[in-house]
Amino acid sequence: MNERRLLAAVLVACVLVANPRTLAAAEARTITIFEGRQIEIPVPPGWSFENKSSPGKDVQTIELADPKKEIQLDVSFLPDSDGEMSTRKALEDQARKIFVFYLQQSVERDMKLDAFEAPGGLGVVTSFTDKTLDPKHIPAGEKLISTTGIRSWKGVYLIFTLLSDTRSSAAYRTALDVVQKGLKQVKAPASF
């Protein structure tokens, strides 16, 4: 019996940890955002990618989804020329302001923010469970969990929303890795 429990725990751990080869095998897509910055986005094999940005706009957005459409990841890039979002405290304060909408509609009673280090910067992330949905009967087109966060690096910050029905799938972990570790600025403005 103990061997079964150990095997089950190992299997769950394997599901919770994304395969590092997934991002390594990803197709790199590059978008140009404000000030001529270029951001490289790893698109995992089989995932869809849509650049929803409009030229000349300060806020630019991309969307990724896994092949089974279990995961939808929206990432919006915003300018931070004054470096206001360069500290953990600033990120946490901003998250508490803009994510309060999710908190009001969730089963969670408070916003637990987890900090993470990212290439060239840092970020914070939190998750909310929609209190209006029955976890056993989620309607088509709806997602139970919204994982949201903010990540910054010099001159830029991004806000992301990862919609899913579970936080334990490999696709969820992959999407979170794209945001936390995969997005990279490959070209900065000449003034940097």
C-alpha positions as protocol buffer text, in pm:
chain_id: "A"
residue {
  index: 1
  type: MET
  ca { x: 0 y: 0 z: 0 }
}
residue {
  index: 2
  type: ASN
  ca { x: 280 y: 244 z: 84 }
}
residue {
  index: 3
  type: GLU
  ca { x: 446 y: 166 z: -250 }
}
residue {
  index: 4
  type: ARG
  ca { x: 125 y: 264 z: -430 }
}
residue {
  index: 5
  type: ARG
  ca { x: 109 y: 593 z: -242 }
}
residue {
  index: 6
  type: LEU
  ca { x: 474 y: 665 z: -323 }
}
residue {
  index: 7
  type: LEU
  ca { x: 417 y: 581 z: -691 }
}
residue {
  index: 8
  type: ALA
  ca { x: 108 y: 803 z: -699 }
}
residue {
  index: 9
  type: ALA
  ca { x: 301 y: 1090 z: -539 }
}
residue {
  index: 10
  type: VAL
  ca { x: 582 y: 1051 z: -793 }
}
residue {
  index: 11
  type: LEU
  ca { x: 332 y: 1052 z: -1082 }
}
residue {
  index: 12
  type: VAL
  ca { x: 159 y: 1364 z: -949 }
}
residue {
  index: 13
  type: ALA
  ca { x: 497 y: 1536 z: -911 }
}
residue {
  index: 14
  type: CYS
  ca { x: 581 y: 1449 z: -1270 }
}
residue {
  index: 15
  type: VAL
  ca { x: 257 y: 1607 z: -1390 }
}
residue {
  index: 16
  type: LEU
  ca { x: 314 y: 1919 z: -1180 }
}
residue {
  index: 17
  type: VAL
  ca { x: 661 y: 1981 z: -1318 }
}
residue {
  index: 18
  type: ALA
  ca { x: 665 y: 2089 z: -1682 }
}
residue {
  index: 19
  type: ASN
  ca { x: 897 y: 1903 z: -1911 }
}
residue {
  index: 20
  type: PRO
  ca { x: 1188 y: 2144 z: -1967 }
}
residue {
  index: 21
  type: ARG
  ca { x: 1218 y: 2012 z: -2321 }
}
residue {
  index: 22
  type: THR
  ca { x: 874 y: 2159 z: -2399 }
}
residue {
  index: 23
  type: LEU
  ca { x: 1007 y: 2514 z: -2396 }
}
residue {
  index: 24
  type: ALA
  ca { x: 1335 y: 2404 z: -2553 }
}
residue {
  index: 25
  type: ALA
  ca { x: 1139 y: 2254 z: -2844 }
}
residue {
  index: 26
  type: ALA
  ca { x: 916 y: 2559 z: -2871 }
}
residue {
  index: 27
  type: GLU
  ca { x: 901 y: 2767 z: -3186 }
}
residue {
  index: 28
  type: ALA
  ca { x: 1032 y: 3114 z: -3111 }
}
residue {
  index: 29
  type: ARG
  ca { x: 803 y: 3390 z: -3236 }
}
residue {
  index: 30
  type: THR
  ca { x: 917 y: 3751 z: -3216 }
}
residue {
  index: 31
  type: ILE
  ca { x: 687 y: 4049 z: -3190 }
}
residue {
  index: 32
  type: THR
  ca { x: 775 y: 4416 z: -3195 }
}
residue {
  index: 33
  type: ILE
  ca { x: 612 y: 4624 z: -2925 }
}
residue {
  index: 34
  type: PHE
  ca { x: 640 y: 4994 z: -2838 }
}
residue {
  index: 35
  type: GLU
  ca { x: 969 y: 5181 z: -2883 }
}
residue {
  index: 36
  type: GLY
  ca { x: 1090 y: 4915 z: -3128 }
}
residue {
  index: 37
  type: ARG
  ca { x: 1141 y: 4657 z: -2855 }
}
residue {
  index: 38
  type: GLN
  ca { x: 1135 y: 4299 z: -2970 }
}
residue {
  index: 39
  type: ILE
  ca { x: 1003 y: 4022 z: -2749 }
}
residue {
  index: 40
  type: GLU
  ca { x: 1072 y: 3656 z: -2818 }
}
residue {
  index: 41
  type: ILE
  ca { x: 787 y: 3424 z: -2727 }
}
residue {
  index: 42
  type: PRO
  ca { x: 836 y: 3048 z: -2705 }
}
residue {
  index: 43
  type: VAL
  ca { x: 530 y: 2879 z: -2859 }
}
residue {
  index: 44
  type: PRO
  ca { x: 518 y: 2514 z: -2746 }
}
residue {
  index: 45
  type: PRO
  ca { x: 469 y: 2253 z: -3019 }
}
residue {
  index: 46
  type: GLY
  ca { x: 106 y: 2233 z: -3134 }
}
residue {
  index: 47
  type: TRP
  ca { x: -1 y: 2547 z: -2947 }
}
residue {
  index: 48
  type: SER
  ca { x: -181 y: 2829 z: -3125 }
}
residue {
  index: 49
  type: PHE
  ca { x: -38 y: 3181 z: -3124 }
}
residue {
  index: 50
  type: GLU
  ca { x: -223 y: 3501 z: -3204 }
}
residue {
  index: 51
  type: ASN
  ca { x: -75 y: 3849 z: -3197 }
}
residue {
  index: 52
  type: LYS
  ca { x: -368 y: 4074 z: -3107 }
}
residue {
  index: 53
  type: SER
  ca { x: -155 y: 4388 z: -3110 }
}
residue {
  index: 54
  type: SER
  ca { x: -239 y: 4691 z: -3314 }
}
residue {
  index: 55
  type: PRO
  ca { x: 49 y: 4899 z: -3450 }
}
residue {
  index: 56
  type: GLY
  ca { x: 104 y: 5224 z: -3263 }
}
residue {
  index: 57
  type: LYS
  ca { x: -77 y: 5116 z: -2946 }
}
residue {
  index: 58
  type: ASP
  ca { x: 87 y: 5130 z: -2602 }
}
residue {
  index: 59
  type: VAL
  ca { x: -76 y: 4806 z: -2486 }
}
residue {
  index: 60
  type: GLN
  ca { x: -6 y: 4504 z: -2702 }
}
residue {
  index: 61
  type: THR
  ca { x: -146 y: 4156 z: -2642 }
}
residue {
  index: 62
  type: ILE
  ca { x: -72 y: 3800 z: -2750 }
}
residue {
  index: 63
  type: GLU
  ca { x: -275 y: 3485 z: -2692 }
}
residue {
  index: 64
  type: LEU
  ca { x: -155 y: 3125 z: -2672 }
}
residue {
  index: 65
  type: ALA
  ca { x: -366 y: 2810 z: -2632 }
}
residue {
  index: 66
  type: ASP
  ca { x: -275 y: 2444 z: -2603 }
}
residue {
  index: 67
  type: PRO
  ca { x: -395 y: 2199 z: -2871 }
}
residue {
  index: 68
  type: LYS
  ca { x: -684 y: 2069 z: -2656 }
}
residue {
  index: 69
  type: LYS
  ca { x: -794 y: 2426 z: -2569 }
}
residue {
  index: 70
  type: GLU
  ca { x: -767 y: 2343 z: -2199 }
}
residue {
  index: 71
  type: ILE
  ca { x: -542 y: 2644 z: -2145 }
}
residue {
  index: 72
  type: GLN
  ca { x: -564 y: 3001 z: -2268 }
}
residue {
  index: 73
  type: LEU
  ca { x: -281 y: 3243 z: -2194 }
}
residue {
  index: 74
  type: ASP
  ca { x: -320 y: 3615 z: -2263 }
}
residue {
  index: 75
  type: VAL
  ca { x: -18 y: 3842 z: -2218 }
}
residue {
  index: 76
  type: SER
  ca { x: -35 y: 4221 z: -2248 }
}
residue {
  index: 77
  type: PHE
  ca { x: 282 y: 4431 z: -2270 }
}
residue {
  index: 78
  type: LEU
  ca { x: 283 y: 4784 z: -2126 }
}
residue {
  index: 79
  type: PRO
  ca { x: 547 y: 5058 z: -2116 }
}
residue {
  index: 80
  type: ASP
  ca { x: 725 y: 5134 z: -1789 }
}
residue {
  index: 81
  type: SER
  ca { x: 973 y: 5402 z: -1896 }
}
residue {
  index: 82
  type: ASP
  ca { x: 997 y: 5543 z: -1542 }
}
residue {
  index: 83
  type: GLY
  ca { x: 1069 y: 5201 z: -1388 }
}
residue {
  index: 84
  type: GLU
  ca { x: 770 y: 5224 z: -1157 }
}
residue {
  index: 85
  type: MET
  ca { x: 714 y: 4847 z: -1175 }
}
residue {
  index: 86
  type: SER
  ca { x: 1075 y: 4749 z: -1103 }
}
residue {
  index: 87
  type: THR
  ca { x: 1030 y: 4638 z: -741 }
}
residue {
  index: 88
  type: ARG
  ca { x: 842 y: 4354 z: -582 }
}
residue {
  index: 89
  type: LYS
  ca { x: 644 y: 4598 z: -368 }
}
residue {
  index: 90
  type: ALA
  ca { x: 535 y: 4796 z: -674 }
}
residue {
  index: 91
  type: LEU
  ca { x: 427 y: 4477 z: -851 }
}
residue {
  index: 92
  type: GLU
  ca { x: 234 y: 4357 z: -546 }
}
residue {
  index: 93
  type: ASP
  ca { x: 64 y: 4696 z: -503 }
}
residue {
  index: 94
  type: GLN
  ca { x: -36 y: 4703 z: -871 }
}
residue {
  index: 95
  type: ALA
  ca { x: -162 y: 4343 z: -855 }
}
residue {
  index: 96
  type: ARG
  ca { x: -378 y: 4420 z: -551 }
}
residue {
  index: 97
  type: LYS
  ca { x: -534 y: 4711 z: -742 }
}
residue {
  index: 98
  type: ILE
  ca { x: -604 y: 4548 z: -1077 }
}
residue {
  index: 99
  type: PHE
  ca { x: -681 y: 4191 z: -965 }
}
residue {
  index: 100
  type: VAL
  ca { x: -938 y: 4289 z: -701 }
}
residue {
  index: 101
  type: PHE
  ca { x: -1205 y: 4222 z: -966 }
}
residue {
  index: 102
  type: TYR
  ca { x: -1106 y: 3854 z: -973 }
}
residue {
  index: 103
  type: LEU
  ca { x: -1100 y: 3834 z: -594 }
}
residue {
  index: 104
  type: GLN
  ca { x: -1456 y: 3964 z: -566 }
}
residue {
  index: 105
  type: GLN
  ca { x: -1578 y: 3680 z: -793 }
}
residue {
  index: 106
  type: SER
  ca { x: -1369 y: 3399 z: -644 }
}
residue {
  index: 107
  type: VAL
  ca { x: -1393 y: 3145 z: -365 }
}
residue {
  index: 108
  type: GLU
  ca { x: -1065 y: 3279 z: -225 }
}
residue {
  index: 109
  type: ARG
  ca { x: -1107 y: 3536 z: 48 }
}
residue {
  index: 110
  type: ASP
  ca { x: -768 y: 3700 z: 9 }
}
residue {
  index: 111
  type: MET
  ca { x: -509 y: 3750 z: -262 }
}
residue {
  index: 112
  type: LYS
  ca { x: -201 y: 3535 z: -202 }
}
residue {
  index: 113
  type: LEU
  ca { x: 78 y: 3673 z: -421 }
}
residue {
  index: 114
  type: ASP
  ca { x: 381 y: 3458 z: -495 }
}
residue {
  index: 115
  type: ALA
  ca { x: 695 y: 3629 z: -621 }
}
residue {
  index: 116
  type: PHE
  ca { x: 920 y: 3479 z: -889 }
}
residue {
  index: 117
  type: GLU
  ca { x: 1242 y: 3572 z: -1061 }
}
residue {
  index: 118
  type: ALA
  ca { x: 1235 y: 3599 z: -1439 }
}
residue {
  index: 119
  type: PRO
  ca { x: 1495 y: 3666 z: -1708 }
}
residue {
  index: 120
  type: GLY
  ca { x: 1587 y: 4033 z: -1668 }
}
residue {
  index: 121
  type: GLY
  ca { x: 1336 y: 4102 z: -1393 }
}
residue {
  index: 122
  type: LEU
  ca { x: 1082 y: 3971 z: -1148 }
}
residue {
  index: 123
  type: GLY
  ca { x: 713 y: 3902 z: -1113 }
}
residue {
  index: 124
  type: VAL
  ca { x: 420 y: 3811 z: -892 }
}
residue {
  index: 125
  type: VAL
  ca { x: 142 y: 3561 z: -954 }
}
residue {
  index: 126
  type: THR
  ca { x: -185 y: 3458 z: -788 }
}
residue {
  index: 127
  type: SER
  ca { x: -482 y: 3233 z: -869 }
}
residue {
  index: 128
  type: PHE
  ca { x: -856 y: 3265 z: -831 }
}
residue {
  index: 129
  type: THR
  ca { x: -1131 y: 3002 z: -849 }
}
residue {
  index: 130
  type: ASP
  ca { x: -1461 y: 3121 z: -998 }
}
residue {
  index: 131
  type: LYS
  ca { x: -1728 y: 3086 z: -730 }
}
residue {
  index: 132
  type: THR
  ca { x: -2010 y: 3090 z: -986 }
}
residue {
  index: 133
  type: LEU
  ca { x: -1898 y: 2761 z: -1148 }
}
residue {
  index: 134
  type: ASP
  ca { x: -1952 y: 2406 z: -1028 }
}
residue {
  index: 135
  type: PRO
  ca { x: -1610 y: 2235 z: -1054 }
}
residue {
  index: 136
  type: LYS
  ca { x: -1780 y: 1907 z: -1150 }
}
residue {
  index: 137
  type: HIS
  ca { x: -1987 y: 2063 z: -1432 }
}
residue {
  index: 138
  type: ILE
  ca { x: -1795 y: 2341 z: -1603 }
}
residue {
  index: 139
  type: PRO
  ca { x: -1983 y: 2469 z: -1909 }
}
residue {
  index: 140
  type: ALA
  ca { x: -1810 y: 2463 z: -2247 }
}
residue {
  index: 141
  type: GLY
  ca { x: -1618 y: 2784 z: -2306 }
}
residue {
  index: 142
  type: GLU
  ca { x: -1581 y: 2858 z: -1934 }
}
residue {
  index: 143
  type: LYS
  ca { x: -1272 y: 2812 z: -1717 }
}
residue {
  index: 144
  type: LEU
  ca { x: -1273 y: 2751 z: -1343 }
}
residue {
  index: 145
  type: ILE
  ca { x: -935 y: 2902 z: -1257 }
}
residue {
  index: 146
  type: SER
  ca { x: -778 y: 3233 z: -1347 }
}
residue {
  index: 147
  type: THR
  ca { x: -408 y: 3257 z: -1270 }
}
residue {
  index: 148
  type: THR
  ca { x: -299 y: 3617 z: -1310 }
}
residue {
  index: 149
  type: GLY
  ca { x: 24 y: 3802 z: -1262 }
}
residue {
  index: 150
  type: ILE
  ca { x: 257 y: 4084 z: -1345 }
}
residue {
  index: 151
  type: ARG
  ca { x: 615 y: 4058 z: -1463 }
}
residue {
  index: 152
  type: SER
  ca { x: 859 y: 4343 z: -1524 }
}
residue {
  index: 153
  type: TRP
  ca { x: 1194 y: 4419 z: -1675 }
}
residue {
  index: 154
  type: LYS
  ca { x: 1363 y: 4746 z: -1766 }
}
residue {
  index: 155
  type: GLY
  ca { x: 1117 y: 4972 z: -1948 }
}
residue {
  index: 156
  type: VAL
  ca { x: 840 y: 4711 z: -1974 }
}
residue {
  index: 157
  type: TYR
  ca { x: 590 y: 4525 z: -1764 }
}
residue {
  index: 158
  type: LEU
  ca { x: 335 y: 4270 z: -1863 }
}
residue {
  index: 159
  type: ILE
  ca { x: 8 y: 4150 z: -1722 }
}
residue {
  index: 160
  type: PHE
  ca { x: -94 y: 3792 z: -1789 }
}
residue {
  index: 161
  type: THR
  ca { x: -404 y: 3583 z: -1741 }
}
residue {
  index: 162
  type: LEU
  ca { x: -389 y: 3205 z: -1762 }
}
residue {
  index: 163
  type: LEU
  ca { x: -734 y: 3044 z: -1781 }
}
residue {
  index: 164
  type: SER
  ca { x: -770 y: 2674 z: -1696 }
}
residue {
  index: 165
  type: ASP
  ca { x: -977 y: 2420 z: -1510 }
}
residue {
  index: 166
  type: THR
  ca { x: -683 y: 2285 z: -1309 }
}
residue {
  index: 167
  type: ARG
  ca { x: -344 y: 2395 z: -1182 }
}
residue {
  index: 168
  type: SER
  ca { x: -201 y: 2044 z: -1201 }
}
residue {
  index: 169
  type: SER
  ca { x: -186 y: 1975 z: -1574 }
}
residue {
  index: 170
  type: ALA
  ca { x: 132 y: 1973 z: -1781 }
}
residue {
  index: 171
  type: ALA
  ca { x: -24 y: 2231 z: -2016 }
}
residue {
  index: 172
  type: TYR
  ca { x: -88 y: 2467 z: -1723 }
}
residue {
  index: 173
  type: ARG
  ca { x: 272 y: 2434 z: -1604 }
}
residue {
  index: 174
  type: THR
  ca { x: 400 y: 2490 z: -1958 }
}
residue {
  index: 175
  type: ALA
  ca { x: 194 y: 2809 z: -1995 }
}
residue {
  index: 176
  type: LEU
  ca { x: 320 y: 2938 z: -1661 }
}
residue {
  index: 177
  type: ASP
  ca { x: 677 y: 2861 z: -1768 }
}
residue {
  index: 178
  type: VAL
  ca { x: 626 y: 3058 z: -2090 }
}
residue {
  index: 179
  type: VAL
  ca { x: 539 y: 3366 z: -1883 }
}
residue {
  index: 180
  type: GLN
  ca { x: 784 y: 3319 z: -1598 }
}
residue {
  index: 181
  type: LYS
  ca { x: 1090 y: 3192 z: -1787 }
}
residue {
  index: 182
  type: GLY
  ca { x: 1031 y: 3197 z: -2160 }
}
residue {
  index: 183
  type: LEU
  ca { x: 946 y: 3552 z: -2264 }
}
residue {
  index: 184
  type: LYS
  ca { x: 1261 y: 3747 z: -2342 }
}
residue {
  index: 185
  type: GLN
  ca { x: 1337 y: 4091 z: -2472 }
}
residue {
  index: 186
  type: VAL
  ca { x: 1576 y: 4038 z: -2764 }
}
residue {
  index: 187
  type: LYS
  ca { x: 1598 y: 4398 z: -2878 }
}
residue {
  index: 188
  type: ALA
  ca { x: 1570 y: 4709 z: -2664 }
}
residue {
  index: 189
  type: PRO
  ca { x: 1542 y: 5071 z: -2773 }
}
residue {
  index: 190
  type: ALA
  ca { x: 1872 y: 5236 z: -2869 }
}
residue {
  index: 191
  type: SER
  ca { x: 1857 y: 5456 z: -2557 }
}
residue {
  index: 192
  type: PHE
  ca { x: 1899 y: 5151 z: -2330 }
}
